[in-house]
Amino acid sequence: PDIQSAAVQALGNLNDVRVGQALLEPEAWESFTPMVRESVLGIVTRSALHHPALIDALEKGTVPVHAISPARRKALERNKAIGARAKKLFAQHAVGDRMKAYESAKPVLKMKADAANGAKMFTRACALCHTHRGQGHAVGPDLTGLRNQPAATLLMHIIVPNHEVQGAYTLYEVDTKDNQTFAGLLAADTPEQITLKLPLGITKTLPRKNIKTLRASPKSLMPEQLEKTMTKQELADLLAFLKK
């Protein structure tokens, strides 16, 4: 996966529309690990060149809508060529009140859980942006210390990621003058450049002279509807792992 992710990043620098089309082919997408999928989504959402291929993949169901974070959805919606299609698609998949989803998920708190399987769920769903006992990528908060929190609170953070966003983890969205879009945490800020921390622990340094817009978002970098990527049993197992 590390080598594949590096290859994806290299392909993303080619500025060739065929890259997005190839990476989002059903057979290719289905073969990718979560780490590689995140790398693919990173390059196809940051460049408007690949937005048509991505919206096609989303409409066909190749890429699940819940895999696109709020910041990345905004990038698609701002694209003049496919923005209307993106808004319509995301409206159709709107989940409404996240608190209702949280209430619906509460039965998992009473389920018998397997922390060992929860470790696998952490690697699959959380390690892209979080660490736990040294494992994963340090983008968002280290989850090791969360074991002392009630399971219901952990469930809230998973189901309603925007319920509480600490200042240090404010999401920044950047549009560049060469039509690329990045969303991440602000790792460094100088008069000449800024550095964003992206999923997988990747850092991206952008010269200020190439920045068209820089926005602080009230949204979390963590995607909504994460619970849809796992069964209720797997969610219960993940909570057990985080509490261990």
C-alpha positions as CSV (number, residue, x, y, z in Angstrom):
1,P,0.0,0.0,0.0
2,D,2.8,2.5,0.8
3,I,4.3,1.9,-2.7
4,Q,0.9,2.1,-4.4
5,S,0.1,5.3,-2.5
6,A,3.4,6.8,-3.6
7,A,2.7,5.8,-7.2
8,V,-0.8,7.4,-7.0
9,Q,0.8,10.7,-5.8
10,A,3.3,10.6,-8.7
11,L,0.5,10.0,-11.2
12,G,-1.3,13.0,-9.7
13,N,1.6,15.2,-10.7
14,L,1.2,14.3,-14.4
15,N,-1.8,16.7,-15.0
16,D,-3.4,14.2,-17.3
17,V,-7.2,13.6,-17.3
18,R,-6.6,9.9,-18.0
19,V,-5.1,9.4,-14.5
20,G,-8.4,10.1,-12.7
21,Q,-10.3,8.0,-15.2
22,A,-8.0,5.0,-14.8
23,L,-7.8,5.2,-11.0
24,L,-11.6,5.4,-10.7
25,E,-12.3,2.4,-13.0
26,P,-14.5,-0.1,-10.9
27,E,-11.9,-2.9,-11.1
28,A,-9.1,-0.6,-10.0
29,W,-11.1,1.1,-7.1
30,E,-12.4,-2.2,-5.7
31,S,-8.8,-3.6,-5.5
32,F,-7.4,-0.6,-3.5
33,T,-6.8,-0.7,0.2
34,P,-8.2,2.1,2.4
35,M,-4.8,3.8,2.3
36,V,-4.6,3.7,-1.5
37,R,-8.2,4.9,-1.8
38,E,-7.4,7.9,0.3
39,S,-4.5,8.7,-1.9
40,V,-6.7,8.4,-5.0
41,L,-9.4,10.7,-3.5
42,G,-6.7,13.2,-2.5
43,I,-5.5,13.7,-6.1
44,V,-8.9,13.5,-7.8
45,T,-10.6,16.0,-5.5
46,R,-7.7,18.6,-5.4
47,S,-7.6,19.0,-9.2
48,A,-10.6,20.2,-11.1
49,L,-9.2,18.2,-14.0
50,H,-10.3,15.0,-12.4
51,H,-13.7,16.2,-11.0
52,P,-15.7,14.9,-14.0
53,A,-14.3,11.4,-13.6
54,L,-15.0,11.5,-9.9
55,I,-18.6,12.7,-10.2
56,D,-19.2,9.9,-12.8
57,A,-17.8,7.4,-10.4
58,L,-20.0,8.7,-7.6
59,E,-23.2,8.7,-9.7
60,K,-22.5,5.1,-10.9
61,G,-21.9,4.0,-7.3
62,T,-18.3,3.0,-7.9
63,V,-17.1,5.4,-5.2
64,P,-19.6,5.6,-2.2
65,V,-20.8,9.1,-1.5
66,H,-20.0,8.7,2.2
67,A,-16.3,8.4,1.3
68,I,-16.3,12.1,0.3
69,S,-15.7,14.4,3.2
70,P,-17.6,17.7,3.6
71,A,-14.5,19.7,2.5
72,R,-14.1,17.6,-0.6
73,R,-17.9,17.9,-1.4
74,K,-17.5,21.6,-1.4
75,A,-14.7,21.5,-3.8
76,L,-16.8,19.5,-6.3
77,E,-19.8,21.8,-5.7
78,R,-17.7,24.8,-6.6
79,N,-16.6,23.3,-9.9
80,K,-18.5,25.2,-12.6
81,A,-18.6,22.2,-15.0
82,I,-20.0,19.6,-12.6
83,G,-21.1,21.6,-9.5
84,A,-24.8,21.3,-10.2
85,R,-24.5,17.5,-10.5
86,A,-22.5,17.4,-7.3
87,K,-25.1,19.4,-5.3
88,K,-27.9,17.2,-6.6
89,L,-26.1,14.0,-5.8
90,F,-25.1,15.1,-2.3
91,A,-28.6,16.4,-1.6
92,Q,-30.0,13.0,-2.5
93,H,-27.7,11.4,0.0
94,A,-28.2,13.9,2.8
95,V,-28.7,12.1,6.1
96,G,-30.4,14.9,7.9
97,D,-29.7,15.3,11.6
98,R,-26.6,13.5,12.7
99,M,-27.9,13.3,16.2
100,K,-30.7,11.1,15.0
101,A,-28.1,8.8,13.5
102,Y,-26.3,8.8,16.9
103,E,-29.5,7.8,18.7
104,S,-30.1,5.0,16.1
105,A,-26.5,3.7,16.7
106,K,-26.8,3.6,20.5
107,P,-27.8,-0.1,20.6
108,V,-24.2,-1.0,19.7
109,L,-23.2,0.2,23.2
110,K,-24.9,-2.9,24.6
111,M,-23.5,-5.4,22.2
112,K,-20.9,-8.0,23.1
113,A,-17.7,-6.8,21.4
114,D,-14.4,-8.2,20.2
115,A,-11.5,-5.7,20.8
116,A,-9.2,-7.7,18.6
117,N,-11.4,-7.3,15.6
118,G,-11.8,-3.6,16.7
119,A,-8.1,-3.2,16.1
120,K,-8.7,-4.2,12.5
121,M,-11.5,-1.7,12.2
122,F,-9.2,1.0,13.6
123,T,-6.6,0.2,10.9
124,R,-9.3,0.2,8.2
125,A,-11.4,3.2,9.2
126,C,-9.3,5.5,11.6
127,A,-5.6,5.0,11.0
128,L,-5.6,7.2,8.0
129,C,-5.7,10.3,10.3
130,H,-5.3,9.0,13.9
131,T,-2.8,7.1,15.9
132,H,-3.4,4.6,18.7
133,R,-0.4,3.4,20.8
134,G,1.9,4.5,18.0
135,Q,0.0,2.9,15.1
136,G,-1.5,5.0,12.4
137,H,-0.9,8.5,11.0
138,A,-0.7,11.5,13.3
139,V,-3.1,14.0,11.6
140,G,-6.0,14.3,14.0
141,P,-5.9,13.6,17.8
142,D,-4.1,10.6,19.2
143,L,-6.8,8.2,20.3
144,T,-4.8,6.3,22.9
145,G,-6.0,8.6,25.7
146,L,-9.7,8.2,24.8
147,R,-9.9,4.9,26.7
148,N,-11.0,6.8,29.8
149,Q,-13.9,8.4,28.1
150,P,-17.4,6.8,28.2
151,A,-18.2,4.6,25.2
152,A,-21.2,6.8,24.5
153,T,-18.9,9.8,24.2
154,L,-16.7,7.9,21.8
155,L,-19.7,6.9,19.7
156,M,-20.8,10.6,19.6
157,H,-17.4,11.6,18.2
158,I,-17.6,8.9,15.5
159,I,-21.2,9.5,14.4
160,V,-21.3,13.3,14.9
161,P,-17.7,14.4,14.1
162,N,-18.7,18.1,13.9
163,H,-20.2,18.1,17.4
164,E,-16.9,19.3,18.9
165,V,-13.9,20.5,16.8
166,Q,-10.9,21.7,18.8
167,G,-9.2,24.8,17.6
168,A,-5.9,23.0,16.9
169,Y,-7.8,20.7,14.5
170,T,-9.6,23.4,12.5
171,L,-9.9,22.4,8.9
172,Y,-8.5,24.7,6.3
173,E,-9.5,24.7,2.6
174,V,-7.2,26.1,0.0
175,D,-7.8,26.8,-3.7
176,T,-4.7,27.4,-5.7
177,K,-4.2,29.5,-8.8
178,D,-3.5,26.4,-10.9
179,N,-7.0,25.0,-10.0
180,Q,-6.1,22.6,-7.3
181,T,-7.9,22.2,-4.0
182,F,-6.5,21.0,-0.7
183,A,-8.2,20.4,2.7
184,G,-6.2,19.7,5.8
185,L,-4.9,21.0,9.2
186,L,-2.6,24.0,9.3
187,A,0.8,22.6,10.3
188,A,2.8,25.8,9.6
189,D,2.1,29.3,8.5
190,T,4.7,31.9,7.4
191,P,4.6,35.0,5.3
192,E,5.9,33.1,2.3
193,Q,4.0,29.8,2.5
194,I,1.7,27.6,4.5
195,T,1.9,23.8,5.2
196,L,-1.1,21.6,5.4
197,K,-1.3,18.2,7.1
198,L,-3.4,15.9,5.0
199,P,-4.7,12.4,5.6
200,L,-2.1,9.6,5.8
201,G,0.2,12.1,7.5
202,I,1.1,13.7,4.2
203,T,2.2,17.3,4.3
204,K,1.7,19.8,1.5
205,T,3.6,23.1,1.4
206,L,2.0,25.8,-0.7
207,P,3.6,29.2,-1.6
208,R,1.3,32.0,-0.7
209,K,1.8,33.6,-4.1
210,N,0.0,30.5,-5.6
211,I,-2.9,30.6,-3.2
212,K,-6.2,32.0,-4.6
213,T,-8.3,31.5,-1.5
214,L,-7.7,30.2,2.1
215,R,-10.8,29.4,4.2
216,A,-11.1,28.1,7.8
217,S,-14.0,25.6,7.9
218,P,-16.3,24.8,10.9
219,K,-16.3,21.3,9.7
220,S,-14.1,18.5,11.0
221,L,-11.6,16.8,8.7
222,M,-13.2,13.5,9.8
223,P,-15.9,12.4,7.4
224,E,-19.5,12.1,8.3
225,Q,-21.3,8.7,7.9
226,L,-18.2,6.8,8.9
227,E,-20.5,4.3,10.6
228,K,-21.8,3.3,7.1
229,T,-18.4,1.8,6.3
230,M,-18.8,-0.9,8.9
231,T,-21.5,-3.2,10.4
232,K,-23.0,-2.5,13.8
233,Q,-20.9,-5.4,15.2
234,E,-17.8,-3.9,13.7
235,L,-18.7,-0.5,15.2
236,A,-19.1,-2.1,18.6
237,D,-15.8,-3.9,18.2
238,L,-14.1,-0.6,17.4
239,L,-15.5,1.0,20.5
240,A,-14.2,-1.9,22.6
241,F,-10.7,-1.5,21.0
242,L,-10.7,2.3,21.8
243,K,-11.7,1.5,25.4
244,K,-9.1,-1.2,25.9
